[in-house]
Amino acid sequence: MIYDQTLEELKGTLVKNGWPAYKADIVYSGLYSQYLVSADELSSLSLHERADLKQIIDWPRLDLNRSKGKDTSKYRLTLSDGLATEMVVIPGHKDSTLCISSQVGCPLGCGFCATGRMGFLRDLTAGEIVYQVVRAFQEGHMIHNIVFMGMGEPLLNLKNVLKAIRILNDPHGLKIGLRRFTISTAGVLPGMNELMKSDLHLNLAISLNAGLDSLRSDLMPINRTYPLTELVLKAKAYMETTGRRVTFEYILLKGINDQNEHIDALIRLIRYSGFHLNLIPYNRAVEKYTSPDKKQVSEIAQRLGKASINVTVRYSKGADIQAACGMLASQYG
């Protein structure tokens, strides 16, 4: 697909097919300055060139379904193979945050997450990731931040994720600054290593959800491979190497990880570390779990603050259209 190609790759493709290299700049401008999604829309090219371009390069044939909630918009993309993935636009005061997906489904199987219960179907290509962003702009959203917090584990598809970010950051394309990207992970340590080695220095968010290994392993099977002590050490190394602050996400599950002993363990784990902590009351994606009430959430936040932990309570938007954190799960058939 054309969105899989960097500008230099597109130049190479066109030159190989007898086109002058400068035509790639015209095509790239159409893709990323005008948000065009069809060769037929490239009015700066002749009709013959447009027809030839459709033969040279695959263009997206992706259906888009829209769901509008009271405070978010969700888009379901049906991909060329019939599978689907989802993205969510969260409006801000001036600009919006776009939550995008990196996989169809997810292989990690976190019990409280609707996407995890889908299982893993496949990785998205770099172009399919880029296309989500282009379509959001085409739909009229002014996107300021892009978070890889949709379907899938980004660090298990890191090659395509990083290529997509480089395309989106390209000064000839959408020109989205690197500090506007956040990668969210359940704690895939080899992927964190690779991310540290890149020159991108992206924001990193880690889904934590427990300060005890036994509990986290029950909630998130990945913890049996990469336990908490190793995860926190790697997070500290990431912060020291990149200079970017690491955020831990802690989804509050009533009666599961919100009791005094759980908060005590969390304090011991990350106190004085320099990490930021987001407390997220659970969005009921899976019936067996619920969220503590607002009073208890507030008390937990105050207790963490008194323990010198930088904490923010994040009430997710979009639950009314199954678009909030942990609720994305495309249905098939």
Beta strands, then each sheet from edge to edge (+ up, - down):
strand 1: 63-68
strand 2: 73-78
strand 3: 84-91
strand 4: 96-99
strand 5: 103-105
strand 6: 120-123
strand 7: 143-148
strand 8: 181-185
strand 9: 203-207
strand 10: 246-252
strand 11: 276-281
strand 12: 310-313
sheet 1: 1+ 2- 3+ 4- 7- 8- 9- 10- 11- 12-
sheet 2: 5+ 6-
end
